[in-house]
Amino acid sequence: MFGELLQSGRVESVEKRQQYLQIINTESERLGSIIDNLLDFSRPNAVASPTRSTRRTSARIVHRVVEASRMRAGKVEFRVKIEPDLPLVVVDERPWTSRSPTCSTTL
């Protein structure tokens, strides 16, 4: 959708073009990560890759998910309320170190 708009020349604002290019880039990285994961799991002799567990706050996890979803949600408004003093959550560090977060957290 954004690629078609850019190709058509209908986007005149430089800021909008940059925003659309950022969305295309982020989504491409996210989809590439999903495809890589699918290919890894589809191998006949696939061995589960080791996890790098780390602890994260619930607020940080929710913030990452909301930010990753914001582009796909369009004009949907997010209202998030996180209770204070929630315990830390153990997650796999690998998705957190990539530029494109994935939803592979273990809660």
C-alpha positions in Angstrom: 0.0 0.0 0.0 2.7 2.5 1.0 4.9 1.4 -1.8 2.2 2.0 -4.3 1.5 5.4 -3.0 5.2 6.3 -3.3 5.4 4.9 -6.8 2.4 6.8 -8.0 3.9 10.1 -7.0 0.8 11.1 -5.0 2.8 11.7 -1.8 4.1 15.2 -2.0 5.3 15.8 1.5 8.9 14.8 2.2 8.0 14.0 5.8 5.2 11.6 4.6 7.5 9.9 2.1 10.1 9.4 4.9 7.4 8.0 7.2 6.1 5.6 4.6 9.7 4.5 3.8 10.3 3.8 7.5 7.1 1.8 7.7 8.1 -0.2 4.7 11.5 -0.8 6.1 10.3 -1.8 9.6 7.6 -4.2 8.2 10.1 -5.7 5.8 12.5 -6.5 8.6 9.6 -7.9 10.7 8.4 -10.1 7.9 12.0 -11.2 7.2 12.3 -12.2 10.8 9.1 -14.2 10.7 10.1 -16.0 7.5 13.6 -16.8 9.0 11.8 -18.3 12.1 9.5 -20.3 9.9 12.3 -21.7 7.8 14.3 -22.5 11.0 11.4 -24.5 12.4 10.5 -26.2 9.2 13.9 -27.9 8.8 13.6 -31.7 9.3 16.4 -31.8 11.8 15.7 -28.5 13.4 17.2 -28.2 16.9 15.7 -25.5 19.1 18.1 -22.7 19.2 19.3 -21.7 22.7 17.5 -18.8 24.3 19.2 -15.9 26.0 16.9 -15.2 28.8 16.7 -11.8 30.4 14.2 -10.0 32.6 12.1 -7.1 31.4 9.5 -5.0 33.0 5.9 -5.5 31.9 5.8 -1.8 30.9 8.7 -2.2 28.6 7.2 -5.2 26.9 3.8 -3.5 26.4 5.5 -0.4 25.1 7.4 -2.4 22.5 4.3 -4.3 21.4 2.3 -1.1 21.1 5.0 0.7 19.1 5.3 -2.3 16.8 1.5 -2.4 16.3 1.0 1.3 15.9 1.9 1.3 12.2 -0.4 -1.6 11.4 -3.2 -0.2 13.5 -3.5 3.1 11.5 -5.7 5.6 13.3 -6.6 3.3 16.2 -5.9 5.1 19.5 -4.1 3.1 22.2 -4.7 3.6 25.8 -2.6 1.4 28.0 -2.7 1.3 31.8 0.0 -0.8 33.5 -0.2 -1.5 37.2 2.8 -0.4 39.1 5.1 -2.9 40.8 4.4 -5.8 38.5 7.1 -8.5 38.6 9.8 -8.7 36.0 9.0 -11.1 33.1 11.6 -13.5 31.6 11.9 -13.1 27.8 14.2 -14.3 25.1 16.8 -11.5 24.6 17.3 -12.2 20.9 14.1 -10.5 19.6 14.9 -7.5 21.8 18.3 -7.0 20.2 16.9 -6.9 16.6 15.6 -3.7 15.2 12.3 -5.4 14.5 10.7 -6.8 17.7 8.9 -10.1 17.5 6.3 -11.5 19.8 8.3 -14.5 21.1 8.2 -13.5 24.7 7.5 -16.2 27.2 5.2 -15.0 29.9 
